[in-house]
Amino acid sequence: MIYYLIRKILFLIEPEIAHILILKFFSLKYIQNIIYFFLKPLPQKKIKCMGLVFDNVLGTAAGIDKNGEYIDIMSKLGFGFLELGTVTPLPQYGNPKPRLFRLVSEEAIINKMGFNNLGIDNLIKNIKKSKFKGIIGVNIGKNKNTSIENSINDYLICIEKIYCYASYITINISSPNTVNLRNLQYGIIFDQLLKKVKKTQKIMHKKYLKYVPIAIKISPDLSIKELIRISKKLIEHNIDAVIATNTTIDYSVIPDIKKNLKKGGISGLPLQRKSTNIIFILSKILKNRIPIIGVGGINSLYSAQEKIKAGATLIQVYSGLIFHGPSIIRKIIKKI
Ligand SMILES: Cc1cc2nc3c(=O)[nH]c(=O)nc-3n(C[C@H](O)[C@H](O)[C@H](O)COP(=O)(O)O)c2cc1C
């Protein structure tokens, strides 16, 4: 109720500034104290996935806290795990603004951020500073100026640097806002990427005596044939999890979308059915051999349950938080 009032003001502000303002608001000490005073503890609903124990099934999707600046406050809102990033080896500005749009009546967000982030070294500093002891996933990508041919190296640099500090690592090859990034999902380069990532994971495992699972985040715009091929490769290379899905560039999910908005990835309600469908198909192909982390359009307990029913072991949320506020976290966790 209170959030819907705050939302009225927030939605008058430019989306990127509103995003920072709301996170800063929840980071204020006295706001946190008020929240803790009124919040009852959540029931214990631990779940095992990728060999890790998660406090509950619901985590933050990548993009909310790209630089790990809000780890402690996000964890206290009730999330069972946090996925930070996408971070790249070097800091970068991302695409020019405006690059984030809200479609309130459709309950959708369109973004063409382009991996704006302060780089992996800065993220490591922030993880070290945080007090959170739960599961932290780190989502990694390639720098804009790295060619696709050399992109695997960017992922390997990030894995080596973050290995000690992450509970799991997500290889993001599905953002539609970095030119040709999605090409990494296909053919020989996909095979090479998985092979080299697993080789680096093995070396790091030996070095630090700690196994950090690797997840691959895929696009919702893949055909069944492509999902079959990707799944085969994930199994062949012993990948630890698949995250489905990133945002869509299938603009038909929003009928009557304005031409000038057909530029970025769509998230939120229009993505809900598409991503659930991908999870369902993946679960039929994978047959529990690799866990699925479901994300895309979760905005209620019902839509969260749909993702689990379709085959997801864990779920993540981003746009639903913007439209419904942090109360949806507790609504989902209490009853799921
Ligand atoms: C503004 C914005 C930024 C995002 N940034 C990233 C990112 O950096 N890396 C990534 O893997 N996904 C990113 N995503 C995609 C989300 O993690 C998620 O996969 C997608 O939004 C679908 O979930 P939702 O409908 O709950 O938002 C971003 C989404 C939004 C809306």
The ligand as an SDF file (V2000), in Angstrom:
LIG
                    3D

 31 33  0  0  0  0  0  0  0  0999 V2000
   17.0950   -2.2060  -16.2010 C   0  0  0  0  0  0  0  0  0  0  0  0
   17.4870   -3.6340  -16.3640 C   0  0  0  0  0  0  0  0  0  0  0  0
   18.8290   -3.9820  -16.3650 C   0  0  0  0  0  0  0  0  0  0  0  0
   19.2110   -5.3170  -16.5160 C   0  0  0  0  0  0  0  0  0  0  0  0
   20.5360   -5.6240  -16.4930 N   0  0  0  0  0  0  0  0  0  0  0  0
   20.9170   -6.9250  -16.6140 C   0  0  0  0  0  0  0  0  0  0  0  0
   22.2740   -7.2780  -16.5620 C   0  0  0  0  0  0  0  0  0  0  0  0
   23.1530   -6.4390  -16.3590 O   0  0  0  0  0  0  0  0  0  0  0  0
   22.5990   -8.5910  -16.7230 N   0  0  0  0  0  0  0  0  0  0  0  0
   21.6470   -9.5740  -16.9270 C   0  0  0  0  0  0  0  0  0  0  0  0
   21.9950  -10.7460  -17.0420 O   0  0  0  0  0  0  0  0  0  0  0  0
   20.3310   -9.2510  -16.9520 N   0  0  0  0  0  0  0  0  0  0  0  0
   19.9560   -7.9670  -16.8120 C   0  0  0  0  0  0  0  0  0  0  0  0
   18.6300   -7.6430  -16.8410 N   0  0  0  0  0  0  0  0  0  0  0  0
   17.6440   -8.7240  -17.0760 C   0  0  0  0  0  0  0  0  0  0  0  0
   17.0830   -9.2580  -15.7670 C   0  0  0  0  0  0  0  0  0  0  0  0
   18.0760   -9.8510  -14.9700 O   0  0  0  0  0  0  0  0  0  0  0  0
   15.9810  -10.3060  -16.0320 C   0  0  0  0  0  0  0  0  0  0  0  0
   16.5670  -11.4110  -16.6860 O   0  0  0  0  0  0  0  0  0  0  0  0
   14.8600   -9.7490  -16.8970 C   0  0  0  0  0  0  0  0  0  0  0  0
   14.5760   -8.4160  -16.5800 O   0  0  0  0  0  0  0  0  0  0  0  0
   13.5780  -10.5510  -16.7290 C   0  0  0  0  0  0  0  0  0  0  0  0
   13.1060  -10.5040  -15.3960 O   0  0  0  0  0  0  0  0  0  0  0  0
   11.9410   -9.5050  -14.8870 P   0  0  0  0  0  0  0  0  0  0  0  0
   10.7940   -9.6290  -15.8570 O   0  0  0  0  0  0  0  0  0  0  0  0
   11.6270   -9.9520  -13.4970 O   0  0  0  0  0  0  0  0  0  0  0  0
   12.5270   -8.1450  -14.9390 O   0  0  0  0  0  0  0  0  0  0  0  0
   18.2180   -6.3140  -16.6870 C   0  0  0  0  0  0  0  0  0  0  0  0
   16.8680   -5.9640  -16.6660 C   0  0  0  0  0  0  0  0  0  0  0  0
   16.4970   -4.6560  -16.5030 C   0  0  0  0  0  0  0  0  0  0  0  0
   15.0300   -4.3040  -16.4720 C   0  0  0  0  0  0  0  0  0  0  0  0
  1  2  1  0
  2  3  1  0
  2 30  2  0
  3  4  2  0
  4  5  1  0
  4 28  1  0
  5  6  2  0
  6  7  1  0
  6 13  1  0
  7  8  2  0
  7  9  1  0
  9 10  1  0
 10 11  2  0
 10 12  1  0
 12 13  2  0
 13 14  1  0
 14 15  1  0
 14 28  1  0
 15 16  1  0
 16 17  1  0
 16 18  1  0
 18 19  1  0
 18 20  1  0
 20 21  1  0
 20 22  1  0
 22 23  1  0
 23 24  1  0
 24 25  2  0
 24 26  1  0
 24 27  1  0
 28 29  2  0
 29 30  1  0
 30 31  1  0
M  END
$$$$
